[in-house]
Amino acid sequence: MKPSQVKRLERLYRRRLKPGEVVSLELAREMADISLEIRRQLGVLVSRIGEIAYVVVGDERALMIPALEDYPLGRRLLRGIRLVHTHLKGEPLSDDDLTDLSLLRLDMIAALQLTQNPDRFSIQTAALVPPEGHHLPYQVEPSVPFAKFDLDFRSFVETLEQTLERGLKEGTLVATGQERGILISVTQRPMEEAVDSMEELKELARTAGVGVLDTVIQRPKEFNPRYLLGEGKIREVLIKALQFGATMLVFDQELSPAQVRSISELTELKVIDRSQLILDIFARRATSQDGKVQVELAQLKYLLPRLIGRGVQMSRLMGGIGGRGPGETKLEVDRRRIRDRIAHLERELKELSNGRYQRRQKRVKAGIPIISIVGYTNAGKSTLLNTLTRSEVFTEDLLFATLDTSSRRLRFPMDREVIITDTVGFIRSLPKSLLGAFKATLEELKDADLLIHLVDCSNPRFEEQIIQVDAILGELELSQKPKLLVFNKADLLPELKKGDPLAFMKVRQLTRRYGAVTISAADRKTLEPLLKELQHRFWHDVEDYRAPGQNHDEFEE
């Protein structure tokens, strides 16, 4: 462009619009004149107080909107800035224009539809609408000659924000101030498995305090290496997320660092995966020194390959006589510090592990049988421990409610005792970093004389959960340990709740098929078969039993 044209563009920044104007006649004429002269689209991004925030020059067909860092979206439904731009051939708003409107959450987008005469042109506008009752997230108005265009922008945008907020509150049941998420699953597994995994992700989100606005399941023939989802689908999901007022996207599959970066470049929403969600839940639940160290170690190992820098501007001072090149970048410093912290935590974890080993050795020397309760998360392990020993270990209807190991003593007749240990629950696709960090805690299982595999038999996916737990026990080299399968929550079986007269027969068939013991951990009266089986396993000479929990001592963990 000529220097004179550049100066004309620079002078556009000095113009001010009234709060009620979408664009003034003088500014529109100037933009039309410059655009026809340089034969390129010309746009201005205008704030709500009428200041020209950006002047954008495109090509003949489109323009590229810059990063709007000074106008972050945050929890707002609109960005507080509008785009007015020229269309050289008088064409209507394009799909790219409407996509920008939806993805960037602009207050409005307006196209000045030019003719060869810079004084004669039309204007077409579009704005967002609430999700309810509309197939599209926006509404496009018909073109009108600019001389007949009359709209009080201030009143329009105030009404629009109120309508969007009202539509958001009516369409969701998410609490105010709560994180709002769209859950996404991209898989080639059968649809039934994908739905089951999505239901579990919903429970994880609920446990983490994330309100679920919507779920998306896609089963592509091939995974997109950049976005995992197809490019068109990810844009559709982003528009829906912004339309619903979401603050994050949660993927059921583990994302590579490159995929997180690529998706984050498209949106300002948080992008996390299943592993990160589980790590967040564990960080909330950790209370003991062991738990805190293990969670921090797992988080750092997850974070290390996902650190990204922003180029040379993050470099420190150059080294050498003539400054041979950038010195150690901030990114490299951060990575080195994380590696140092990981090494420190691993040493600390080893010391804690030695302390646990010594305490376990005391139990082994005492000759007291050790029973460990294992199972899928939220199967009722802590509830069973509390009921057996009259303890008060924290329990709640949430995934991973218990993170720290708890041990209690249970006394049987004839002064016979066992130690019962509660452990962290398992889950499918448990992050490798987390499983590695928690091997220290799960060392308790190696000294156990018996593993009680507790199963929530009221869960329709209980068979798959049994397989998942057995697989994790195999990874921990515990497959050969003696196990007792115990079906919990029998009182919540659908057949019993419906009053099916054959329900008890079905429960007995289920128990026989798996060679299990059926109980309800919350009801002490149902524990008799379990106690008899435990007595039989350890002491064949004991026929009767006393009510459990008469005496119990807490072991320091």
HELIX and SHEET records of a PDB file:
HELIX    1   1 PRO A    3  ARG A   11  1                                   9    
HELIX    2   2 LEU A   12  ARG A   14  5                                   3    
HELIX    3   3 LEU A   25  ILE A   38  1                                  14    
HELIX    4   4 ASP A   95  LEU A  104  1                                  10    
HELIX    5   5 PHE A  146  LYS A  148  5                                   3    
HELIX    6   6 PHE A  153  GLY A  171  1                                  19    
HELIX    7   7 MET A  191  ALA A  208  1                                  18    
HELIX    8   8 GLU A  231  GLN A  243  1                                  13    
HELIX    9   9 PRO A  257  LEU A  266  1                                  10    
HELIX   10  10 ARG A  274  ARG A  285  1                                  12    
HELIX   11  11 GLN A  289  LEU A  303  1                                  15    
HELIX   12  12 LEU A  304  ARG A  306  5                                   3    
HELIX   13  13 VAL A  312  MET A  314  5                                   3    
HELIX   14  14 LYS A  330  ALA A  366  1                                  37    
HELIX   15  15 LYS A  381  THR A  389  1                                   9    
HELIX   16  16 LYS A  432  ALA A  437  1                                   6    
HELIX   17  17 THR A  441  ASP A  447  5                                   7    
HELIX   18  18 PHE A  462  GLU A  475  1                                  14    
HELIX   19  19 ALA A  490  LEU A  492  5                                   3    
HELIX   20  20 PRO A  494  LYS A  497  1                                   4    
HELIX   21  21 ALA A  503  TYR A  514  1                                  12    
HELIX   22  22 ARG A  524  LEU A  527  5                                   4    
HELIX   23  23 GLU A  528  PHE A  538  1                                  11    
SHEET    1   A 6 ILE A  52  VAL A  57  0                                        
SHEET    2   A 6 LEU A  42  SER A  47 -1                                        
SHEET    3   A 6 ILE A  81  HIS A  87 -1                                        
SHEET    4   A 6 ILE A 109  GLN A 113  1                                        
SHEET    5   A 6 SER A 122  LEU A 128 -1                                        
SHEET    6   A 6 TYR A 138  VAL A 140 -1                                        
SHEET    1   B 6 ILE A  52  VAL A  57  0                                        
SHEET    2   B 6 LEU A  42  SER A  47 -1                                        
SHEET    3   B 6 ILE A  81  HIS A  87 -1                                        
SHEET    4   B 6 ILE A 109  GLN A 113  1                                        
SHEET    5   B 6 SER A 122  LEU A 128 -1                                        
SHEET    6   B 6 VAL A 144  PRO A 145 -1                                        
SHEET    1   C 4 VAL A 210  GLN A 218  0                                        
SHEET    2   C 4 GLU A 179  VAL A 186  1                                        
SHEET    3   C 4 MET A 248  PHE A 251  1                                        
SHEET    4   C 4 LYS A 270  ASP A 273  1                                        
SHEET    1   D 6 SER A 406  PHE A 412  0                                        
SHEET    2   D 6 ARG A 416  ASP A 422 -1                                        
SHEET    3   D 6 ILE A 370  GLY A 375  1                                        
SHEET    4   D 6 LEU A 450  ASP A 456  1                                        
SHEET    5   D 6 LYS A 483  ASN A 488  1                                        
SHEET    6   D 6 VAL A 517  THR A 518  1                                        
END                                                                             
